[in-house]
Amino acid sequence: MPKLIVILLAAAVLTGCARATVSTQPGTATTVSLNQKNYRMVKPNVIGASYGFTLLGIIPMWRPNRTDAMSDCYAKLPDAEGRTITPANVLEERSSTYLILFSIPKVTVRTDFIEFIDESDKTQAAPKPGQ
């Protein structure tokens, strides 16, 4: 009988459920036309995450946030300083894993990074005919 109680208690503590929501709304309202060849793909499908902790599923100890998730994405970019790099196609997903005594909320951001190309740079970089 004591073994059964320990097994049931362990099963109750180790089981849980999950919930996820997806948001595609950008954090800013800047609009840029990408229907011209004025950009190039720097790094596609970059994923950043931020985690939190909630006691008893309702008392937040610390919350995950989009800023930390985006910082994680930028940290995965090589030598981005001084370049005109911006995220495009940003997708934000919020999920939580619920256990008996706590839950672990998570914010995941998935984005493509593009770099805008100046028209003068394209003409200078293009090879001249005959060379």
ZAMARGU-4260 file (C-alpha; in steps of 0.2 Angstrom, whole numbers, plus 5000, padded with zeros to 4 digits):
<rodrens>
0) 5000/5000/5000 | 5014/5013/5004 | 5022/5009/4987 | 5006/5013/4978 | 5004/5029/4987
5) 5022/5034/4983 | 5019/5029/4964 | 5003/5039/4963 | 5011/5054/4971 | 5026/5053/4960
10) 5014/5052/4945 | 5004/5067/4950 | 5019/5077/4952 | 5027/5072/4936 | 5012/5074/4925
15) 5005/5090/4918 | 4998/5098/4902 | 5003/5112/4890 | 4995/5127/4881 | 5001/5137/4867
20) 4995/5153/4857 | 5003/5161/4842 | 5003/5180/4838 | 5009/5188/4822 | 5006/5206/4827
25) 5022/5216/4826 | 5028/5226/4840 | 5030/5242/4829 | 5020/5249/4815 | 5034/5253/4803
30) 5030/5247/4785 | 5043/5243/4772 | 5040/5237/4755 | 5049/5221/4751 | 5043/5219/4733
35) 5059/5226/4726 | 5077/5218/4726 | 5082/5231/4739 | 5086/5218/4753 | 5095/5202/4755
40) 5092/5188/4767 | 5105/5188/4781 | 5099/5173/4792 | 5082/5164/4790 | 5072/5156/4803
45) 5081/5162/4819 | 5073/5156/4835 | 5074/5165/4852 | 5066/5160/4868 | 5062/5167/4886
50) 5056/5157/4900 | 5047/5161/4916 | 5041/5153/4932 | 5023/5153/4940 | 5020/5146/4957
55) 5004/5135/4958 | 5000/5141/4940 | 4993/5158/4946 | 5007/5167/4956 | 5020/5173/4943
60) 5038/5173/4951 | 5045/5180/4934 | 5037/5181/4917 | 5045/5178/4900 | 5045/5192/4888
65) 5047/5196/4870 | 5061/5208/4873 | 5072/5194/4880 | 5067/5182/4866 | 5071/5195/4853
70) 5088/5198/4861 | 5091/5180/4860 | 5088/5181/4841 | 5100/5195/4839 | 5113/5186/4849
75) 5113/5173/4836 | 5117/5185/4822 | 5135/5186/4816 | 5143/5204/4816 | 5127/5213/4815
80) 5134/5230/4822 | 5134/5244/4810 | 5123/5236/4797 | 5105/5239/4792 | 5098/5223/4798
85) 5080/5221/4803 | 5069/5206/4808 | 5055/5201/4795 | 5041/5189/4796 | 5041/5189/4815
90) 5031/5175/4823 | 5028/5175/4842 | 5022/5160/4851 | 5017/5159/4870 | 5016/5142/4878
95) 5015/5135/4896 | 5019/5118/4903 | 5008/5116/4919 | 5013/5104/4933 | 5005/5102/4949
100) 5014/5115/4960 | 5021/5126/4946 | 5021/5130/4928 | 5034/5136/4916 | 5028/5149/4903
105) 5038/5152/4888 | 5039/5165/4874 | 5047/5159/4858 | 5050/5171/4843 | 5054/5165/4826
110) 5060/5178/4813 | 5070/5180/4797 | 5084/5193/4797 | 5086/5204/4781 | 5098/5218/4777
115) 5093/5233/4766 | 5105/5236/4752 | 5108/5254/4746 | 5105/5257/4727 | 5122/5265/4726
120) 5130/5250/4734 | 5122/5238/4721 | 5129/5249/4706 | 5146/5249/4714 | 5147/5231/4717
125) 5140/5226/4700 | 5154/5220/4688 | 5157/5232/4673 | 5154/5224/4656 | 5170/5217/4649
130) 5179/5214/4665
</rodrens>
